[in-house]
């Protein structure tokens, strides 16, 4: 495990990020994303029996799919409530999967511990991306797979983050969506890989309610949006709500009573050198 001293500033950033991701109810939020998680997982074509690490596992949406498929699964996340929920879900479904609270920048595992190291919209939010890249590479076995799905700057979620950041932006955090920029990913991971494939894909957000209710759903259950609204006064909340409703409505491919939005992400699949 890489040991790195943290300045008080970095510790403060990490504390705020943890509060962000523990706010709301990520388990309820992520249930609408399980179809996209399965699509991402199935494209990896992983052999049953492999050891998989899910970094930024949330409440287990990717890890539990892998566990059902016969993989030896470990999931880590900084949000202790999500980790606990993932454990509960695994136990309820009788799945062999281990979950623990851990930081993507200092993974508590030996070198070359996993055949597959994956992160589905998770590790991209850690504040020191160079350390994240080193850790993903370090814990992956030579010849193993490193796989990520990261929102792009140009895509819908990148636009949503940009909208929210006009009202509140965590100080000292590099833009998470840079993990969705091809040259940046090649710079961060390329030297440790013998092969790297980058493909832009779309994650489908589909809800059986209109865009205005989607915004409310994000406000209630998606931690960063929950914290953004919670930090604003009544006027700020109303302006943020209006801008988000316009954004969701303008990208909605469904009728007035439902919402379907395609959100671009960069699929990163590499082979550890």
PASEBA-884675 format. One record per residue (C-alpha): y, x, z; residue in three letters; residue number from 1. Coordinates in steps of 0.05 Angstrom, whole numbers, plus 5000, padded with zeros to 4 digits. Each point is the difference from the previous one (the first is absolute). Example, Ala and Ser with C-alpha at 12.3 -4.5 7.8 and 13.67 -1.06 7.14 Angstrom:
<<4910; 5246; 5156>; 'Ala'; 1>
<<5069; 5027; 4987>; 'Ser'; 2>
This chain:
<<5000; 5000; 5000>; 'Unk'; 1>
<<5069; 5025; 4982>; 'Unk'; 2>
<<5044; 5009; 5062>; 'Unk'; 3>
<<5074; 4993; 4986>; 'Unk'; 4>
<<5055; 4997; 5050>; 'Unk'; 5>
<<5045; 4941; 4992>; 'Unk'; 6>
<<5075; 5001; 5011>; 'Unk'; 7>
<<5031; 4945; 5042>; 'Unk'; 8>
<<5027; 4971; 4935>; 'Unk'; 9>
<<4931; 4995; 4968>; 'Unk'; 10>
<<4971; 4971; 5064>; 'Unk'; 11>
<<5054; 4947; 4998>; 'Unk'; 12>
<<4985; 4983; 4928>; 'Unk'; 13>
<<4926; 4994; 5015>; 'Unk'; 14>
<<5013; 4955; 5059>; 'Unk'; 15>
<<5043; 4954; 4957>; 'Unk'; 16>
<<4948; 4999; 4945>; 'Unk'; 17>
<<4946; 4982; 5050>; 'Unk'; 18>
<<5042; 4942; 5025>; 'Unk'; 19>
<<5012; 4978; 4929>; 'Unk'; 20>
<<4926; 4996; 4985>; 'Unk'; 21>
<<4981; 4968; 5066>; 'Unk'; 22>
<<5050; 4944; 4989>; 'Unk'; 23>
<<4979; 4935; 4968>; 'Unk'; 24>
<<4926; 4990; 4986>; 'Unk'; 25>
<<4974; 5048; 4948>; 'Unk'; 26>
<<4930; 4971; 5002>; 'Unk'; 27>
<<5025; 4931; 4980>; 'Unk'; 28>
<<5046; 5031; 4948>; 'Unk'; 29>
<<4945; 5043; 4969>; 'Unk'; 30>
<<4951; 4943; 4989>; 'Unk'; 31>
<<5039; 4982; 4937>; 'Unk'; 32>
<<4989; 5071; 4974>; 'Unk'; 33>
<<4925; 5005; 5006>; 'Unk'; 34>
<<4986; 4985; 4926>; 'Unk'; 35>
<<5043; 5059; 4979>; 'Unk'; 36>
<<4967; 5044; 5052>; 'Unk'; 37>
<<4932; 4984; 4971>; 'Unk'; 38>
<<5024; 5015; 4929>; 'Unk'; 39>
<<5026; 5068; 5023>; 'Unk'; 40>
<<4935; 5015; 5037>; 'Unk'; 41>
<<4953; 4980; 4944>; 'Unk'; 42>
<<5036; 5045; 4949>; 'Unk'; 43>
<<4983; 5060; 5044>; 'Unk'; 44>
<<4925; 4990; 4987>; 'Unk'; 45>
<<4979; 5030; 5066>; 'Unk'; 46>
<<4926; 5014; 5014>; 'Unk'; 47>
<<4972; 4962; 5060>; 'Unk'; 48>
<<4989; 5045; 5060>; 'Unk'; 49>
<<5063; 5041; 4989>; 'Unk'; 50>
<<5047; 5013; 5058>; 'Unk'; 51>
<<5068; 4968; 4988>; 'Unk'; 52>
<<5064; 5008; 5038>; 'Unk'; 53>
<<5053; 4946; 4992>; 'Unk'; 54>
<<5068; 5028; 5019>; 'Unk'; 55>
<<5050; 4947; 5020>; 'Unk'; 56>
<<4944; 4949; 5004>; 'Unk'; 57>
<<5040; 4942; 5029>; 'Unk'; 58>
<<4952; 4947; 5025>; 'Unk'; 59>
<<4945; 5026; 4955>; 'Unk'; 60>
<<5008; 4967; 4933>; 'Unk'; 61>
<<4974; 5060; 4961>; 'Unk'; 62>
<<4955; 5030; 5053>; 'Unk'; 63>
<<4962; 4936; 5012>; 'Unk'; 64>
<<4986; 4991; 4926>; 'Unk'; 65>
<<4972; 5071; 4999>; 'Unk'; 66>
<<4958; 4987; 5062>; 'Unk'; 67>
<<4969; 4938; 4969>; 'Unk'; 68>
<<4982; 5043; 4940>; 'Unk'; 69>
<<4959; 5048; 5043>; 'Unk'; 70>
<<5050; 5056; 5011>; 'Unk'; 71>
<<5010; 5037; 5066>; 'Unk'; 72>
<<5071; 4980; 5014>; 'Unk'; 73>
<<5055; 5026; 5045>; 'Unk'; 74>
<<5070; 4969; 5001>; 'Unk'; 75>
<<5063; 5026; 5033>; 'Unk'; 76>
<<5069; 4970; 5009>; 'Unk'; 77>
<<5061; 5012; 5043>; 'Unk'; 78>
<<5005; 4927; 5020>; 'Unk'; 79>
<<4954; 4990; 5060>; 'Unk'; 80>
<<4999; 4924; 4992>; 'Unk'; 81>
<<4975; 5006; 4928>; 'Unk'; 82>
<<4946; 5049; 5022>; 'Unk'; 83>
<<4976; 4952; 5053>; 'Unk'; 84>
<<4999; 4943; 4951>; 'Unk'; 85>
<<4959; 5042; 4951>; 'Unk'; 86>
<<4950; 5014; 5055>; 'Unk'; 87>
<<4995; 4926; 5016>; 'Unk'; 88>
<<4988; 4983; 4927>; 'Unk'; 89>
<<4946; 5053; 4992>; 'Unk'; 90>
<<4964; 4976; 5062>; 'Unk'; 91>
<<5005; 4927; 4980>; 'Unk'; 92>
<<4969; 5016; 4932>; 'Unk'; 93>
<<4948; 5047; 5028>; 'Unk'; 94>
<<5026; 5059; 4961>; 'Unk'; 95>
<<4993; 5073; 5018>; 'Unk'; 96>
<<5071; 5026; 4995>; 'Unk'; 97>
<<5040; 5043; 5048>; 'Unk'; 98>
<<5074; 4990; 5010>; 'Unk'; 99>
<<5050; 5040; 5041>; 'Unk'; 100>
<<5074; 5009; 5009>; 'Unk'; 101>
<<5022; 5064; 4964>; 'Unk'; 102>
<<5057; 5031; 4961>; 'Unk'; 103>
<<4992; 5014; 4925>; 'Unk'; 104>
<<5038; 5065; 5011>; 'Unk'; 105>
<<4951; 5026; 5053>; 'Unk'; 106>
<<4931; 4971; 4986>; 'Unk'; 107>
<<4951; 5010; 5058>; 'Unk'; 108>
<<4942; 5025; 4957>; 'Unk'; 109>
<<4969; 5066; 4981>; 'Unk'; 110>
<<5011; 5031; 4932>; 'Unk'; 111>
<<4958; 4970; 4943>; 'Unk'; 112>
<<4975; 4941; 5041>; 'Unk'; 113>
<<5001; 4945; 4947>; 'Unk'; 114>
<<4974; 4988; 4930>; 'Unk'; 115>
<<5057; 4951; 4986>; 'Unk'; 116>
<<5070; 5000; 5030>; 'Unk'; 117>
<<5037; 4937; 4980>; 'Unk'; 118>
<<5066; 4967; 5016>; 'Unk'; 119>
<<5019; 4931; 4975>; 'Unk'; 120>
<<5075; 4992; 5009>; 'Unk'; 121>
<<4997; 5037; 5066>; 'Unk'; 122>
<<5010; 5075; 5004>; 'Unk'; 123>
<<5060; 4994; 4953>; 'Unk'; 124>
<<5042; 4977; 5059>; 'Unk'; 125>
<<4991; 5061; 5044>; 'Unk'; 126>
<<5066; 5038; 5008>; 'Unk'; 127>
<<4975; 5070; 4981>; 'Unk'; 128>
<<4964; 4993; 4933>; 'Unk'; 129>
<<4984; 5074; 4992>; 'Unk'; 130>
<<4960; 4998; 5065>; 'Unk'; 131>
<<4965; 4936; 4977>; 'Unk'; 132>
<<4979; 5034; 4935>; 'Unk'; 133>
<<4973; 5061; 5037>; 'Unk'; 134>
<<4960; 4956; 5048>; 'Unk'; 135>
<<4970; 4956; 4945>; 'Unk'; 136>
<<4977; 5063; 4965>; 'Unk'; 137>
<<4977; 5035; 5063>; 'Unk'; 138>
<<4952; 4946; 5024>; 'Unk'; 139>
<<4970; 4987; 4931>; 'Unk'; 140>
<<4936; 5037; 4981>; 'Unk'; 141>
<<5003; 5046; 4938>; 'Unk'; 142>
<<4982; 4956; 4941>; 'Unk'; 143>
<<5018; 4938; 5039>; 'Unk'; 144>
<<5048; 4945; 4980>; 'Unk'; 145>
<<5072; 4990; 5023>; 'Unk'; 146>
<<5027; 4931; 4981>; 'Unk'; 147>
<<5066; 4966; 5013>; 'Unk'; 148>
<<5037; 4938; 4979>; 'Unk'; 149>
<<5075; 5008; 5008>; 'Unk'; 150>
<<5057; 4953; 4982>; 'Unk'; 151>
<<5044; 5027; 4944>; 'Unk'; 152>
<<5076; 5005; 5004>; 'Unk'; 153>
<<5008; 4956; 4939>; 'Unk'; 154>
<<4950; 4946; 5020>; 'Unk'; 155>
<<5011; 4935; 5036>; 'Unk'; 156>
<<4987; 5027; 5070>; 'Unk'; 157>
<<5044; 5060; 4986>; 'Unk'; 158>
<<5055; 4950; 4982>; 'Unk'; 159>
<<4986; 4961; 5063>; 'Unk'; 160>
<<5006; 5063; 5043>; 'Unk'; 161>
<<5065; 5016; 4965>; 'Unk'; 162>
<<5027; 4931; 5016>; 'Unk'; 163>
<<4980; 5005; 5074>; 'Unk'; 164>
<<5028; 5071; 5005>; 'Unk'; 165>
<<5069; 4973; 4984>; 'Unk'; 166>
<<4997; 4965; 5068>; 'Unk'; 167>
<<4958; 5049; 5040>; 'Unk'; 168>
<<4970; 5067; 4982>; 'Unk'; 169>
<<4960; 5045; 5048>; 'Unk'; 170>
<<5040; 5064; 5007>; 'Unk'; 171>
<<4966; 5066; 4984>; 'Unk'; 172>
<<4942; 4971; 4960>; 'Unk'; 173>
<<4988; 5024; 4928>; 'Unk'; 174>
<<4993; 4943; 4951>; 'Unk'; 175>
<<4927; 4976; 5006>; 'Unk'; 176>
<<5000; 4978; 4927>; 'Unk'; 177>
<<5005; 5073; 4978>; 'Unk'; 178>
<<4924; 4998; 5011>; 'Unk'; 179>
<<5002; 4954; 4939>; 'Unk'; 180>
<<5035; 5052; 4957>; 'Unk'; 181>
<<4952; 5040; 4956>; 'Unk'; 182>
<<5035; 5068; 5002>; 'Unk'; 183>
<<5008; 4995; 5076>; 'Unk'; 184>
<<4927; 4985; 5010>; 'Unk'; 185>
<<4979; 5058; 4955>; 'Unk'; 186>
<<5045; 5046; 5040>; 'Unk'; 187>
<<4972; 4976; 5067>; 'Unk'; 188>
<<4926; 4997; 4984>; 'Unk'; 189>
<<4988; 5035; 4934>; 'Unk'; 190>
<<4986; 5071; 5025>; 'Unk'; 191>
<<4944; 4975; 5045>; 'Unk'; 192>
<<4964; 4961; 4945>; 'Unk'; 193>
<<4957; 5018; 4941>; 'Unk'; 194>
<<5015; 4934; 4967>; 'Unk'; 195>
<<5054; 4948; 5009>; 'Unk'; 196>
<<5006; 4932; 4966>; 'Unk'; 197>
<<5063; 4958; 5007>; 'Unk'; 198>
<<5002; 4929; 4975>; 'Unk'; 199>
<<5052; 4946; 5010>; 'Unk'; 200>
<<4969; 4934; 5019>; 'Unk'; 201>
<<5022; 4932; 5027>; 'Unk'; 202>
<<4984; 4969; 5067>; 'Unk'; 203>
<<5002; 4925; 4998>; 'Unk'; 204>
<<5036; 4965; 5056>; 'Unk'; 205>
<<4979; 4927; 4997>; 'Unk'; 206>
<<5021; 4947; 5050>; 'Unk'; 207>
<<4988; 4924; 5001>; 'Unk'; 208>
<<5073; 4989; 5019>; 'Unk'; 209>
<<5068; 5011; 4967>; 'Unk'; 210>
<<5042; 5064; 5001>; 'Unk'; 211>
<<5044; 4975; 5057>; 'Unk'; 212>
<<4938; 4993; 5044>; 'Unk'; 213>
<<4975; 5068; 4977>; 'Unk'; 214>
<<5063; 5031; 5027>; 'Unk'; 215>
<<4989; 4965; 5066>; 'Unk'; 216>
<<4927; 5023; 5000>; 'Unk'; 217>
<<5023; 5072; 4992>; 'Unk'; 218>
<<5052; 4990; 5054>; 'Unk'; 219>
<<4948; 4976; 5049>; 'Unk'; 220>
<<4941; 5045; 4985>; 'Unk'; 221>
<<5019; 5062; 4961>; 'Unk'; 222>
<<5024; 5051; 5051>; 'Unk'; 223>
<<5057; 5035; 4962>; 'Unk'; 224>
<<5029; 4934; 4976>; 'Unk'; 225>
<<4991; 4970; 5069>; 'Unk'; 226>
<<5038; 5058; 5031>; 'Unk'; 227>
<<5054; 4997; 4947>; 'Unk'; 228>
<<5015; 4927; 5014>; 'Unk'; 229>
<<4996; 5012; 5075>; 'Unk'; 230>
<<5054; 5054; 4996>; 'Unk'; 231>
<<5051; 4956; 4965>; 'Unk'; 232>
<<5049; 4948; 5023>; 'Unk'; 233>
<<4997; 4929; 4974>; 'Unk'; 234>
<<5045; 5015; 4940>; 'Unk'; 235>
<<4960; 5062; 4982>; 'Unk'; 236>
<<4934; 4962; 5005>; 'Unk'; 237>
<<5025; 4946; 4954>; 'Unk'; 238>
<<5025; 5050; 4948>; 'Unk'; 239>
<<4934; 5039; 5002>; 'Unk'; 240>
<<4960; 4936; 4994>; 'Unk'; 241>
<<5040; 4977; 4940>; 'Unk'; 242>
<<4992; 5067; 4964>; 'Unk'; 243>
<<4926; 5002; 5013>; 'Unk'; 244>
<<4991; 4928; 4976>; 'Unk'; 245>
<<5037; 5017; 4935>; 'Unk'; 246>
<<4955; 5061; 4991>; 'Unk'; 247>
<<4935; 4962; 5011>; 'Unk'; 248>
<<5023; 4941; 4958>; 'Unk'; 249>
<<5021; 5043; 4942>; 'Unk'; 250>
<<4932; 5034; 4997>; 'Unk'; 251>
<<4958; 4938; 5014>; 'Unk'; 252>
<<4948; 4986; 4946>; 'Unk'; 253>
<<4975; 4935; 5032>; 'Unk'; 254>
<<5030; 4931; 5005>; 'Unk'; 255>
<<5054; 4978; 5049>; 'Unk'; 256>
<<4949; 4983; 5055>; 'Unk'; 257>
<<4961; 5066; 4997>; 'Unk'; 258>
<<5017; 5074; 4994>; 'Unk'; 259>
<<4966; 5054; 4959>; 'Unk'; 260>
<<5033; 5068; 4992>; 'Unk'; 261>
<<4972; 5063; 4969>; 'Unk'; 262>
<<5019; 5063; 5040>; 'Unk'; 263>
<<4992; 5067; 4966>; 'Unk'; 264>
<<4966; 5057; 5036>; 'Unk'; 265>
<<4976; 5069; 4981>; 'Unk'; 266>
<<4925; 5010; 5006>; 'Unk'; 267>
<<4986; 5072; 5019>; 'Unk'; 268>
<<4928; 5025; 4994>; 'Unk'; 269>
<<4985; 5075; 5006>; 'Unk'; 270>
<<4941; 5046; 5011>; 'Unk'; 271>
<<5006; 5050; 5056>; 'Unk'; 272>
<<4997; 5071; 4974>; 'Unk'; 273>
